[in-house]
Amino acid sequence: MSAAPDPTDPALPSGQQWTLRHGADEVTVVEVGGGLRTWTRDGVDVLAGYPADAMALAGRGQLLVPWPNRVADGRWSWDGVDLKLPLTEPDLHNASHGLVRWASWHLVGQESDQDGANLTVGHRLHPQPGWGWVLDLEVRYALHDDGLTVTTSVTNRSGSAAPYGYGAHPYLSLGDTPLADVVLTVPARRWLEVTPDRLLPVATHPVDGTPYDFRRSRPVGDTALDNAFTDVERDGDGRWSVVVEGVPHGRLTLWGDEHHPWLQVFTGRATSATEGSNGIAVEPMTCPPGALVSGTDLVVLEPGVTHTATWGVRVG
């Protein structure tokens, strides 16, 4: 029997492991991609992560910068210049989920007190094929009594305006609950249709009368989801909330602030014997799939300007 991997070993597939603890919660953030590998409460998964001796699987916990989702054929243009991104989803001939998922991030700082614990990781994104700007990225993970809050700040260090989009890819843990029995709430009035072959955006439609209407809580049943949603209903704080119920912690709520007009729900890895624990991906996004091409809700960062967006998860 082989020994368990040493979480302090920088040669692990996900690099160095940085741990946050507060009360019964423990969160692991990784060097490769700067994302979340695990979050447990009382030893039970809150997020469906992946083992220390594995690469991130199916985007688990990853950060999607400077665009979420897909760019068809990797082709887009900016300021009259045609650009071509590497095809990181070669089977579908797409550029997928940005440029920082496999990059090395560094620890900016970490602190804790009786009210909570937080750590910040950073990365400088340099120009590369299909991308011509320098962005400084910082992501702050904060554990507190009410759950986890994730704040992403991106600053344009280039001499020209930079297009920008952000998404995150956490999976809410289902434990042993069958996907069909999970009760889901998605407070969105419109869903995004995609092509069946390459999962590229077609058009948005009202959710009324469709299998994608989860505005009232109901079991997932046999509905398969890999779709973006928008026109979201928000509370008095400007947040939307996606709720997953019937899971080991009873109820998990993933929320996004006013800088996230889009979200994606993905059930395609909700059950897997080979990809870590079972979960539904709920992905807060600042723009829809294909935004580098369409320009829809794309943020344009002027030189020296910082864009900040926050999302989080509540337990119970």
DOBA-187134 format. One record per residue: x, y, z of N, C-alpha, C, O in turn; residue number from 1; residue in one letter. Coordinates in steps of 0.05 Angstrom, whole numbers, plus 5000, padded with zeros to 4 digits. Layout:
BEGIN
    n.X    n.Y    n.Z   ca.X   ca.Y   ca.Z    c.X    c.Y    c.Z    o.X    o.Y    o.Z   pos   code
      X      Y      Z      X      Y      Z      X      Y      Z      X      Y      Z   NUM      A
...
//
This chain:
BEGIN
    n.X    n.Y    n.Z   ca.X   ca.Y   ca.Z    c.X    c.Y    c.Z    o.X    o.Y    o.Z   pos   code
   5017   4976   5000   5000   5000   5000   5018   5025   5000   5036   5027   5016     1      M
   5012   5043   4982   5028   5068   4980   5020   5087   5002   4998   5087   5012     2      S
   5039   5104   5010   5034   5123   5031   5017   5146   5021   5017   5152   4997     3      A
   5002   5158   5039   4985   5181   5031   5003   5204   5022   5024   5207   5033     4      A
   4994   5220   5003   5010   5242   4993   5015   5263   5015   4997   5268   5031     5      P
   5038   5274   5015   5045   5295   5034   5035   5322   5024   5044   5331   5003     6      D
   5016   5335   5038   5004   5360   5027   5023   5383   5026   5017   5403   5014     7      P
   5047   5380   5039   5067   5401   5038   5086   5398   5015   5104   5415   5011     8      T
   5083   5376   4999   5101   5370   4977   5094   5388   4953   5073   5384   4942     9      D
   5112   5406   4945   5106   5424   4922   5105   5409   4896   5096   5420   4876    10      P
   5114   5383   4896   5114   5368   4871   5087   5354   4867   5084   5339   4847    11      A
   5068   5358   4884   5041   5347   4879   5030   5358   4853   5037   5381   4845    12      L
   5012   5344   4840   5001   5354   4814   4988   5381   4816   4989   5397   4797    13      P
   4977   5388   4839   4964   5414   4843   4983   5433   4858   4974   5455   4866    14      S
   5008   5426   4861   5028   5444   4873   5025   5446   4903   5014   5428   4917    15      G
   5033   5469   4914   5031   5474   4943   5002   5475   4951   4985   5483   4936    16      Q
   4997   5467   4976   4970   5466   4987   4969   5486   5011   4985   5484   5030    17      Q
   4951   5505   5009   4948   5525   5031   4921   5519   5044   4901   5517   5031    18      W
   4922   5518   5071   4898   5510   5086   4887   5532   5103   4902   5547   5116    19      T
   4861   5535   5102   4846   5553   5120   4829   5537   5139   4817   5517   5131    20      L
   4829   5545   5164   4812   5531   5184   4797   5552   5201   4809   5572   5209    21      R
   4772   5546   5205   4756   5563   5223   4733   5546   5234   4717   5535   5218    22      H
   4732   5543   5260   4712   5525   5272   4714   5497   5261   4736   5485   5262    23      G
   4692   5487   5251   4692   5459   5240   4699   5458   5211   4698   5437   5199    24      A
   4705   5481   5199   4711   5483   5170   4741   5481   5164   4757   5492   5179    25      D
   4747   5468   5142   4774   5467   5132   4773   5469   5101   4759   5454   5088    26      E
   4788   5488   5091   4789   5494   5062   4818   5491   5052   4837   5499   5066    27      V
   4821   5478   5029   4848   5476   5016   4848   5491   4990   4831   5486   4972    28      T
   4867   5510   4987   4871   5525   4962   4898   5516   4951   4917   5511   4966    29      V
   4900   5514   4924   4923   5502   4912   4939   5522   4895   4928   5542   4885    30      V
   4964   5516   4892   4982   5533   4876   4975   5532   4846   4975   5553   4833    31      E
   4968   5508   4836   4962   5506   4807   4934   5515   4802   4915   5502   4810    32      V
   4932   5538   4789   4905   5549   4783   4894   5567   4805   4875   5582   4800    33      G
   4906   5567   4829   4897   5584   4850   4869   5578   4861   4857   5595   4874    34      G
   4858   5554   4855   4831   5548   4861   4827   5531   4886   4846   5525   4901    35      G
   4802   5524   4891   4794   5508   4914   4797   5479   4908   4785   5469   4888    36      L
   4812   5464   4925   4813   5435   4921   4793   5421   4939   4779   5403   4930    37      R
   4790   5430   4964   4770   5418   4982   4759   5439   5001   4770   5460   5006    38      T
   4735   5433   5011   4723   5446   5034   4706   5426   5049   4688   5414   5037    39      W
   4713   5421   5074   4697   5403   5091   4688   5417   5116   4700   5436   5125    40      T
   4665   5408   5126   4655   5417   5153   4651   5392   5169   4636   5374   5161    41      R
   4664   5390   5193   4663   5366   5209   4671   5342   5194   4660   5320   5198    42      D
   4690   5345   5175   4700   5323   5159   4683   5314   5136   4690   5296   5122    43      G
   4660   5328   5132   4642   5321   5110   4644   5342   5088   4645   5366   5094    44      V
   4645   5333   5063   4649   5351   5041   4626   5372   5039   4603   5365   5039    45      D
   4634   5397   5036   4616   5418   5028   4619   5422   4997   4599   5423   4983    46      V
   4643   5423   4988   4649   5423   4959   4659   5395   4951   4673   5382   4965    47      L
   4652   5387   4927   4662   5363   4915   4688   5369   4902   4689   5380   4880    48      A
   4710   5361   4915   4736   5368   4906   4751   5345   4892   4738   5328   4878    49      G
   4777   5344   4896   4793   5323   4884   4817   5316   4902   4824   5333   4919    50      Y
   4829   5293   4899   4850   5284   4917   4876   5301   4914   4880   5313   4893    51      P
   4892   5301   4934   4917   5316   4934   4937   5305   4913   4954   5319   4903    52      A
   4934   5279   4906   4953   5267   4887   4941   5266   4859   4950   5250   4842    53      D
   4921   5284   4853   4909   5285   4827   4909   5314   4816   4911   5333   4831    54      A
   4908   5316   4789   4902   5342   4777   4873   5349   4782   4857   5332   4788    55      M
   4867   5375   4779   4839   5384   4781   4823   5370   4759   4831   5369   4736    56      A
   4801   5358   4767   4785   5342   4749   4759   5357   4741   4745   5367   4759    57      L
   4753   5358   4716   4729   5370   4705   4725   5399   4715   4703   5407   4721    58      A
   4748   5413   4717   4747   5441   4726   4741   5446   4755   4736   5469   4763    59      G
   4743   5426   4772   4735   5428   4800   4751   5450   4814   4775   5449   4816    60      R
   4736   5470   4823   4747   5492   4839   4764   5512   4824   4775   5529   4837    61      G
   4765   5510   4798   4783   5527   4783   4773   5555   4778   4749   5560   4780    62      Q
   4791   5573   4771   4785   5601   4765   4787   5605   4735   4806   5596   4723    63      L
   4767   5619   4724   4765   5621   4695   4769   5650   4687   4750   5666   4686    64      L
   4794   5657   4680   4802   5684   4674   4821   5682   4649   4838   5665   4649    65      V
   4818   5700   4630   4802   5723   4628   4775   5719   4612   4764   5738   4602    66      P
   4766   5694   4611   4739   5689   4600   4730   5662   4611   4746   5644   4614    67      W
   4704   5660   4618   4693   5634   4625   4681   5620   4600   4674   5633   4580    68      P
   4679   5593   4601   4666   5578   4581   4683   5578   4555   4707   5577   4556    69      N
   4670   5579   4532   4683   5572   4507   4685   5595   4486   4668   5612   4485    70      R
   4707   5595   4471   4710   5612   4448   4713   5594   4424   4732   5578   4422    71      V
   4694   5595   4406   4693   5576   4383   4718   5579   4366   4725   5601   4357    72      A
   4732   5557   4361   4756   5556   4345   4779   5574   4356   4799   5577   4342    73      D
   4775   5585   4380   4795   5602   4392   4797   5629   4378   4816   5644   4383    74      G
   4778   5636   4360   4781   5660   4343   4763   5682   4354   4740   5679   4359    75      R
   4776   5706   4356   4761   5730   4364   4777   5754   4354   4799   5751   4344    76      W
   4766   5777   4357   4780   5801   4348   4776   5823   4368   4756   5824   4382    77      S
   4796   5841   4370   4795   5864   4388   4808   5888   4375   4831   5886   4366    78      W
   4794   5910   4375   4805   5935   4364   4815   5931   4336   4836   5942   4328    79      D
   4800   5916   4320   4807   5911   4292   4828   5891   4287   4836   5887   4264    80      G
   4838   5877   4308   4859   5857   4305   4847   5829   4309   4834   5824   4329    81      V
   4852   5811   4290   4843   5783   4292   4862   5768   4310   4886   5770   4306    82      D
   4851   5752   4328   4867   5738   4348   4859   5708   4347   4837   5701   4340    83      L
   4878   5691   4355   4873   5662   4356   4885   5651   4382   4909   5651   4386    84      K
   4867   5641   4399   4875   5628   4424   4881   5599   4421   4870   5586   4402    85      L
   4898   5587   4437   4903   5558   4436   4877   5543   4441   4860   5551   4457    86      P
   4874   5520   4427   4850   5504   4430   4854   5485   4453   4864   5463   4450    87      L
   4845   5493   4477   4848   5477   4501   4826   5457   4505   4827   5441   4524    88      T
   4806   5457   4487   4786   5436   4486   4786   5425   4458   4768   5429   4442    89      E
   4808   5410   4451   4813   5402   4423   4791   5384   4411   4785   5386   4387    90      P
   4778   5368   4427   4757   5350   4416   4734   5366   4405   4721   5358   4385    91      D
   4728   5390   4417   4707   5407   4407   4717   5431   4392   4701   5448   4383    92      L
   4743   5433   4389   4756   5455   4374   4750   5482   4385   4743   5501   4371    93      H
   4752   5484   4412   4746   5509   4426   4769   5517   4444   4785   5500   4453    94      N
   4771   5542   4450   4788   5552   4472   4770   5554   4497   4750   5568   4496    95      A
   4778   5541   4518   4760   5537   4540   4770   5548   4566   4793   5543   4574    96      S
   4753   5564   4580   4757   5571   4608   4782   5587   4614   4794   5583   4636    97      H
   4791   5604   4596   4812   5623   4603   4840   5612   4602   4845   5591   4590    98      G
   4858   5627   4615   4887   5622   4612   4902   5616   4638   4926   5613   4638    99      L
   4888   5615   4661   4902   5612   4686   4896   5587   4701   4905   5583   4724   100      V
   4881   5568   4690   4873   5544   4704   4897   5527   4712   4896   5513   4732   101      R
   4918   5527   4696   4941   5510   4701   4966   5526   4707   4988   5515   4708   102      W
   4963   5552   4711   4986   5569   4718   4992   5567   4747   4975   5560   4764   103      A
   5017   5574   4754   5025   5575   4782   5017   5602   4795   5022   5623   4784   104      S
   5004   5600   4818   4997   5623   4834   5015   5624   4859   5027   5604   4866   105      W
   5016   5647   4872   5032   5649   4896   5015   5659   4919   4994   5672   4915   106      H
   5024   5653   4943   5009   5662   4967   5017   5691   4973   5040   5698   4977   107      L
   4996   5708   4973   5000   5737   4979   5000   5742   5009   5016   5758   5019   108      V
   4982   5729   5023   4980   5733   5052   4959   5715   5064   4941   5705   5051   109      G
   4961   5711   5091   4943   5693   5105   4941   5702   5134   4961   5710   5146   110      Q
   4916   5702   5145   4912   5711   5172   4887   5698   5183   4870   5689   5168   111      E
   4885   5697   5210   4861   5686   5223   4858   5698   5250   4878   5707   5263   112      S
   4833   5699   5260   4827   5707   5287   4802   5693   5295   4793   5674   5282   113      D
   4790   5701   5318   4766   5687   5328   4742   5690   5309   4723   5674   5311   114      Q
   4742   5710   5292   4720   5715   5274   4721   5701   5248   4702   5699   5233   115      D
   4745   5690   5241   4748   5676   5215   4777   5674   5207   4795   5680   5222   116      G
   4780   5664   5182   4807   5661   5171   4805   5667   5141   4785   5663   5128   117      A
   4828   5678   5131   4828   5685   5102   4856   5681   5091   4876   5683   5105   118      N
   4857   5677   5065   4882   5677   5051   4878   5688   5023   4856   5686   5012   119      L
   4899   5700   5012   4898   5712   4986   4920   5701   4969   4943   5699   4977   120      T
   4912   5693   4944   4932   5683   4925   4933   5702   4901   4913   5716   4895   121      V
   4955   5703   4887   4958   5722   4865   4972   5709   4841   4986   5689   4843   122      G
   4968   5722   4818   4981   5713   4793   4982   5736   4774   4963   5752   4772   123      H
   5004   5739   4759   5006   5759   4738   5003   5744   4711   5019   5727   4704   124      R
   4982   5752   4697   4977   5740   4670   4991   5757   4649   4985   5781   4646   125      L
   5010   5745   4635   5025   5759   4615   5014   5755   4587   4998   5736   4583   126      H
   5021   5772   4568   5013   5767   4540   5023   5740   4530   5044   5731   4538   127      P
   5007   5728   4512   5013   5702   4501   4997   5699   4475   4981   5717   4469   128      Q
   5000   5678   4460   4985   5675   4435   4955   5679   4439   4943   5666   4456   129      P
   4944   5698   4424   4915   5704   4426   4907   5722   4448   4883   5728   4451   130      G
   4926   5732   4464   4920   5749   4487   4943   5769   4490   4966   5762   4492   131      W
   4936   5796   4491   4957   5816   4489   4960   5835   4513   4971   5856   4509   132      G
   4951   5827   4537   4950   5845   4559   4963   5833   4584   4966   5809   4587   133      W
   4971   5851   4603   4981   5842   4629   4960   5848   4649   4951   5871   4653   134      V
   4951   5828   4664   4931   5830   4685   4943   5820   4711   4955   5798   4712   135      L
   4940   5835   4732   4946   5826   4759   4921   5815   4773   4901   5829   4775   136      D
   4922   5790   4781   4899   5776   4793   4904   5771   4822   4925   5762   4830   137      L
   4884   5776   4839   4885   5769   4867   4858   5757   4874   4837   5768   4868   138      E
   4858   5734   4888   4834   5721   4898   4836   5717   4928   4855   5705   4937   139      V
   4816   5728   4942   4816   5725   4972   4794   5706   4980   4771   5709   4974   140      R
   4803   5685   4994   4784   5665   5005   4781   5671   5035   4801   5672   5049   141      Y
   4756   5674   5044   4751   5681   5072   4731   5662   5084   4708   5660   5074   142      A
   4739   5648   5105   4721   5631   5120   4710   5646   5144   4726   5660   5158   143      L
   4684   5644   5149   4672   5657   5172   4649   5639   5181   4644   5619   5169   144      H
   4635   5647   5202   4614   5630   5213   4593   5624   5193   4580   5603   5194   145      D
   4588   5643   5174   4566   5640   5155   4575   5625   5130   4558   5620   5112   146      D
   4600   5617   5128   4609   5602   5104   4634   5613   5092   4652   5623   5106   147      G
   4636   5611   5065   4660   5619   5051   4653   5641   5031   4633   5641   5018   148      L
   4671   5662   5031   4668   5684   5012   4693   5685   4994   4715   5684   5004   149      T
   4689   5688   4968   4711   5689   4949   4709   5716   4934   4690   5722   4920   150      V
   4731   5732   4936   4731   5758   4923   4755   5759   4904   4778   5755   4911   151      T
   4748   5764   4879   4769   5765   4857   4772   5794   4848   4753   5807   4840   152      T
   4797   5803   4848   4804   5830   4839   4824   5828   4816   4844   5814   4819   153      S
   4818   5842   4794   4835   5840   4771   4842   5869   4762   4824   5885   4758   154      V
   4868   5875   4759   4877   5901   4751   4892   5900   4725   4909   5883   4720   155      T
   4885   5918   4707   4898   5920   4681   4924   5935   4683   4924   5959   4689   156      N
   4947   5922   4679   4973   5935   4680   4984   5942   4653   5007   5950   4650   157      R
   4967   5939   4633   4976   5945   4605   4971   5975   4599   4959   5990   4615   158      S
   4981   5983   4576   4978   6011   4567   4953   6015   4551   4948   6038   4542   159      G
   4937   5995   4546   4912   5997   4531   4890   5983   4545   4895   5966   4562   160      S
   4865   5989   4537   4842   5976   4550   4842   5946   4544   4848   5938   4522   161      A
   4834   5931   4564   4834   5902   4563   4806   5891   4566   4792   5898   4584   162      A
   4797   5873   4548   4772   5859   4552   4776   5838   4574   4797   5827   4578   163      P
   4754   5833   4589   4757   5816   4612   4731   5803   4620   4710   5815   4619   164      Y
   4733   5777   4627   4711   5763   4639   4721   5744   4660   4744   5736   4659   165      G
   4704   5737   4678   4712   5720   4701   4690   5699   4707   4666   5705   4704   166      Y
   4699   5676   4714   4681   5656   4725   4695   5638   4745   4720   5638   4745   167      G
   4680   5624   4761   4691   5604   4779   4676   5578   4776   4653   5578   4766   168      A
   4689   5555   4784   4678   5529   4777   4676   5511   4801   4686   5488   4801   169      H
   4663   5520   4823   4660   5502   4846   4638   5481   4842   4619   5487   4828   170      P
   4641   5458   4854   4620   5437   4854   4609   5435   4882   4624   5430   4901   171      Y
   4583   5437   4886   4570   5433   4911   4566   5403   4916   4555   5389   4898   172      L
   4575   5393   4938   4576   5364   4943   4548   5353   4948   4532   5364   4963   173      S
   4543   5330   4935   4518   5316   4938   4520   5292   4957   4500   5281   4965   174      L
   4545   5285   4965   4548   5261   4981   4537   5237   4967   4543   5233   4943   175      G
   4520   5221   4981   4508   5197   4969   4480   5203   4958   4467   5184   4950   176      D
   4471   5228   4958   4444   5234   4948   4443   5230   4918   4459   5242   4904   177      T
   4425   5214   4908   4422   5211   4879   4416   5238   4866   4400   5254   4878   178      P
   4427   5244   4843   4422   5269   4830   4393   5275   4826   4384   5297   4831   179      L
   4377   5255   4819   4349   5259   4813   4334   5269   4838   4313   5282   4835   180      A
   4344   5262   4862   4330   5270   4887   4339   5297   4898   4327   5307   4916   181      D
   4360   5308   4886   4369   5334   4896   4349   5356   4889   4339   5357   4866   182      V
   4343   5373   4908   4324   5395   4904   4340   5420   4897   4357   5428   4912   183      V
   4333   5432   4874   4348   5454   4863   4331   5479   4860   4308   5477   4852   184      L
   4343   5502   4866   4330   5528   4861   4350   5545   4845   4373   5549   4854   185      T
   4341   5555   4822   4358   5573   4805   4341   5597   4799   4321   5595   4783   186      V
   4347   5621   4810   4329   5644   4808   4334   5660   4782   4340   5684   4783   187      P
   4331   5646   4759   4337   5659   4733   4313   5657   4715   4299   5637   4714   188      A
   4308   5679   4700   4285   5680   4682   4292   5671   4653   4274   5666   4637   189      R
   4318   5670   4647   4326   5662   4620   4348   5642   4621   4365   5642   4639   190      R
   4348   5624   4601   4369   5604   4599   4382   5606   4571   4370   5616   4552   191      W
   4407   5597   4569   4422   5600   4544   4423   5573   4529   4433   5553   4540   192      L
   4411   5572   4506   4413   5549   4489   4441   5547   4476   4453   5567   4469   193      E
   4452   5522   4475   4478   5517   4462   4475   5496   4441   4456   5480   4442   194      V
   4494   5495   4423   4494   5474   4402   4500   5447   4415   4516   5446   4433   195      T
   4487   5426   4406   4492   5400   4419   4519   5388   4414   4529   5372   4429   196      P
   4532   5396   4391   4557   5383   4384   4581   5397   4397   4600   5383   4405   197      D
   4581   5424   4399   4605   5438   4409   4599   5456   4433   4616   5469   4443   198      R
   4574   5456   4442   4566   5470   4466   4571   5500   4463   4579   5514   4482   199      L
   4565   5511   4440   4569   5539   4434   4543   5554   4436   4522   5543   4430   200      L
   4544   5579   4445   4519   5594   4449   4503   5599   4424   4514   5604   4402   201      P
   4476   5597   4427   4457   5602   4405   4440   5626   4411   4441   5646   4396   202      V
   4425   5625   4433   4407   5647   4440   4396   5642   4468   4396   5619   4477   203      A
   4387   5663   4481   4374   5660   4507   4344   5658   4502   4333   5669   4483   204      T
   4331   5644   4521   4302   5640   4520   4290   5642   4548   4304   5637   4567   205      H
   4265   5650   4550   4251   5649   4576   4251   5620   4587   4247   5601   4571   206      P
   4253   5617   4613   4252   5591   4625   4223   5581   4627   4219   5557   4631   207      V
   4204   5599   4625   4176   5591   4628   4168   5567   4610   4173   5568   4586   208      D
   4157   5547   4623   4147   5524   4608   4169   5506   4598   4163   5488   4581   209      G
   4194   5509   4607   4216   5492   4598   4226   5475   4621   4220   5481   4644   210      T
   4243   5455   4615   4255   5439   4637   4275   5455   4653   4285   5446   4673   211      P
   4282   5479   4643   4303   5496   4657   4291   5516   4677   4306   5533   4687   212      Y
   4266   5514   4682   4253   5532   4701   4255   5520   4729   4240   5502   4737   213      D
   4275   5530   4745   4279   5521   4772   4274   5545   4791   4286   5546   4813   214      F
   4258   5564   4783   4253   5587   4801   4239   5579   4826   4244   5590   4847   215      R
   4222   5558   4824   4211   5546   4848   4226   5520   4854   4231   5505   4835   216      R
   4233   5516   4878   4249   5492   4886   4235   5467   4876   4211   5463   4881   217      S
   4250   5449   4863   4240   5423   4855   4263   5404   4851   4286   5412   4847   218      R
   4257   5378   4852   4278   5358   4847   4289   5360   4818   4275   5367   4799   219      P
   4315   5354   4815   4327   5355   4789   4314   5334   4771   4311   5339   4747   220      V
   4307   5311   4782   4295   5290   4766   4313   5281   4743   4337   5276   4747   221      G
   4302   5280   4719   4318   5271   4696   4328   5294   4679   4337   5289   4656   222      D
   4327   5318   4689   4337   5342   4674   4367   5342   4675   4379   5343   4696   223      T
   4379   5343   4651   4408   5346   4649   4415   5376   4644   4403   5388   4626   224      A
   4433   5387   4659   4439   5415   4657   4469   5419   4651   4486   5408   4664   225      L
   4474   5435   4630   4500   5446   4624   4495   5472   4610   4502   5476   4586   226      D
   4482   5490   4624   4471   5514   4611   4476   5539   4629   4477   5537   4653   227      N
   4480   5561   4616   4482   5587   4629   4454   5598   4633   4436   5593   4618   228      A
   4451   5614   4654   4426   5628   4661   4432   5657   4666   4454   5665   4674   229      F
   4411   5674   4660   4414   5703   4665   4387   5714   4671   4367   5700   4675   230      T
   4385   5741   4673   4361   5755   4682   4353   5744   4709   4331   5733   4713   231      D
   4371   5746   4728   4369   5733   4754   4353   5751   4773   4355   5775   4772   232      V
   4339   5738   4791   4325   5751   4813   4344   5755   4836   4358   5736   4844   233      E
   4345   5779   4847   4364   5786   4868   4350   5794   4894   4327   5802   4894   234      R
   4364   5791   4916   4353   5800   4942   4360   5829   4947   4371   5843   4929   235      D
   4354   5839   4971   4358   5867   4977   4387   5876   4977   4393   5899   4975   236      G
   4406   5856   4979   4435   5862   4977   4445   5860   4949   4470   5862   4945   237      D
   4428   5855   4930   4437   5853   4902   4448   5826   4895   4462   5823   4875   238      G
   4443   5805   4911   4454   5779   4906   4432   5760   4896   4409   5761   4904   239      R
   4440   5742   4877   4424   5719   4870   4434   5695   4886   4457   5695   4895   240      W
   4417   5675   4890   4424   5652   4905   4414   5626   4892   4390   5624   4887   241      S
   4432   5608   4886   4425   5581   4877   4426   5563   4901   4446   5562   4916   242      V
   4405   5547   4905   4403   5531   4929   4401   5501   4921   4387   5494   4903   243      V
   4417   5485   4935   4417   5456   4932   4410   5444   4958   4422   5449   4979   244      V
   4388   5428   4958   4378   5416   4983   4377   5386   4981   4377   5374   4960   245      E
   4375   5373   5005   4374   5344   5006   4402   5331   5005   4404   5308   4998   246      G
   4422   5346   5012   4450   5337   5012   4460   5333   5041   4446   5340   5059   247      V
   4484   5322   5045   4493   5316   5072   4491   5339   5092   4485   5335   5115   248      P
   4497   5363   5083   4495   5386   5100   4467   5399   5100   4463   5421   5111   249      H
   4448   5385   5088   4421   5394   5087   4415   5414   5065   4398   5408   5047   250      G
   4428   5437   5066   4423   5458   5047   4449   5473   5042   4462   5482   5061   251      R
   4455   5477   5016   4478   5493   5008   4468   5515   4990   4453   5510   4971   252      L
   4478   5540   4995   4470   5563   4979   4494   5576   4967   4512   5585   4982   253      T
   4496   5577   4941   4517   5592   4927   4505   5618   4917   4486   5617   4902   254      L
   4517   5640   4924   4507   5666   4917   4528   5682   4901   4552   5677   4903   255      W
   4518   5701   4885   4536   5718   4870   4527   5747   4872   4503   5752   4874   256      G
   4546   5766   4873   4539   5794   4876   4531   5807   4850   4527   5793   4830   257      D
   4527   5833   4850   4517   5847   4827   4535   5846   4803   4527   5853   4780   258      E
   4560   5838   4807   4579   5837   4785   4578   5810   4770   4593   5805   4752   259      H
   4559   5793   4778   4555   5767   4766   4527   5766   4754   4509   5755   4767   260      H
   4523   5776   4730   4496   5775   4717   4490   5747   4705   4467   5743   4696   261      P
   4509   5729   4705   4506   5703   4694   4515   5682   4714   4530   5687   4732   262      W
   4504   5658   4709   4513   5634   4724   4509   5610   4706   4492   5610   4688   263      L
   4524   5589   4712   4521   5564   4697   4516   5542   4717   4527   5541   4739   264      Q
   4499   5523   4709   4494   5499   4726   4501   5474   4708   4492   5472   4686   265      V
   4517   5457   4719   4528   5434   4705   4524   5409   4722   4535   5407   4743   266      F
   4508   5390   4711   4503   5365   4726   4518   5341   4714   4515   5319   4724   267      T
   4534   5346   4694   4546   5324   4679   4567   5308   4695   4575   5286   4687   268      G
   4577   5320   4717   4596   5305   4734   4584   5301   4762   4598   5298   4782   269      R
   4557   5301   4763   4544   5298   4789   4549   5271   4802   4548   5268   4826   270      A
   4554   5251   4785   4560   5224   4795   4584   5213   4780   4583   5211   4755   271      T
   4605   5207   4794   4629   5196   4781   4645   5180   4801   4651   5190   4823   272      S
   4652   5156   4794   4668   5140   4811   4698   5146   4808   4714   5136   4824   273      A
   4705   5161   4788   4733   5166   4782   4742   5195   4785   4766   5201   4782   274      T
   4724   5213   4791   4730   5241   4792   4725   5254   4819   4715   5277   4820   275      E
   4731   5241   4840   4726   5252   4867   4697   5250   4875   4682   5234   4863   276      G
   4689   5265   4895   4662   5262   4905   4641   5275   4886   4648   5292   4870   277      S
   4616   5266   4889   4595   5275   4871   4586   5303   4877   4585   5312   4900   278      N
   4581   5319   4855   4573   5346   4859   4560   5359   4835   4563   5349   4813   279      G
   4545   5380   4840   4535   5397   4818   4551   5422   4817   4555   5436   4837   280      I
   4561   5429   4793   4577   5453   4789   4557   5477   4787   4539   5476   4771   281      A
   4561   5497   4804   4546   5522   4802   4567   5544   4798   4583   5549   4816   282      V
   4567   5556   4774   4589   5573   4766   4581   5603   4763   4567   5610   4744   283      E
   4589   5620   4782   4583   5648   4779   4600   5660   4757   4624   5654   4755   284      P
   4588   5677   4739   4603   5688   4716   4596   5717   4712   4573   5725   4717   285      M
   4616   5733   4704   4611   5761   4698   4601   5765   4670   4592   5787   4664   286      T
   4603   5745   4653   4594   5747   4625   4586   5719   4616   4592   5699   4629   287      C
   4572   5717   4593   4563   5691   4583   4584   5677   4567   4605   5689   4562   288      P
   4579   5652   4560   4597   5639   4540   4599   5655   4515   4579   5667   4506   289      P
   4623   5655   4503   4627   5669   4478   4629   5699   4480   4627   5713   4459   290      G
   4633   5710   4504   4632   5739   4507   4655   5753   4493   4652   5776   4485   291      A
   4678   5740   4490   4700   5753   4476   4692   5759   4447   4703   5778   4435   292      L
   4674   5743   4436   4665   5747   4408   4641   5766   4407   4640   5784   4391   293      V
   4621   5760   4425   4596   5776   4423   4598   5803   4437   4584   5821   4430   294      S
   4615   5805   4457   4617   5829   4473   4596   5832   4495   4596   5851   4509   295      G
   4578   5812   4497   4557   5814   4516   4567   5813   4545   4581   5795   4553   296      T
   4561   5835   4560   4569   5837   4588   4600   5835   4592   4609   5829   4614   297      D
   4615   5838   4571   4644   5838   4573   4653   5863   4588   4645   5885   4581   298      L
   4671   5860   4608   4682   5883   4622   4706   5893   4605   4722   5878   4596   299      V
   4707   5919   4603   4731   5932   4589   4746   5947   4611   4737   5967   4621   300      V
   4770   5937   4617   4787   5948   4638   4806   5969   4626   4823   5962   4610   301      L
   4802   5994   4633   4821   6014   4625   4848   6010   4640   4848   5998   4661   302      E
   4870   6021   4629   4895   6018   4643   4894   6028   4672   4884   6049   4678   303      P
   4904   6011   4690   4905   6017   4718   4880   6012   4733   4879   6015   4758   304      G
   4858   6005   4720   4832   6001   4733   4830   5973   4743   4839   5954   4731   305      V
   4816   5970   4767   4812   5944   4779   4782   5937   4779   4765   5954   4785   306      T
   4777   5912   4772   4749   5901   4773   4748   5881   4795   4766   5864   4797   307      H
   4727   5882   4812   4725   5864   4835   4697   5851   4835   4677   5865   4830   308      T
   4696   5825   4839   4671   5811   4840   4672   5791   4863   4694   5779   4868   309      A
   4650   5786   4876   4649   5769   4900   4626   5749   4898   4604   5756   4890   310      T
   4632   5724   4906   4611   5704   4909   4618   5688   4934   4639   5691   4946   311      W
   4599   5670   4942   4604   5655   4966   4585   5632   4969   4567   5628   4953   312      G
   4590   5616   4990   4573   5592   4995   4566   5593   5025   4583   5597   5042   313      V
   4540   5589   5030   4530   5586   5058   4522   5557   5062   4512   5544   5044   314      R
   4526   5548   5086   4519   5520   5094   4495   5521   5113   4496   5535   5133   315      V
   4475   5505   5107   4452   5504   5125   4431   5524   5119   4410   5525   5133   316      G
//
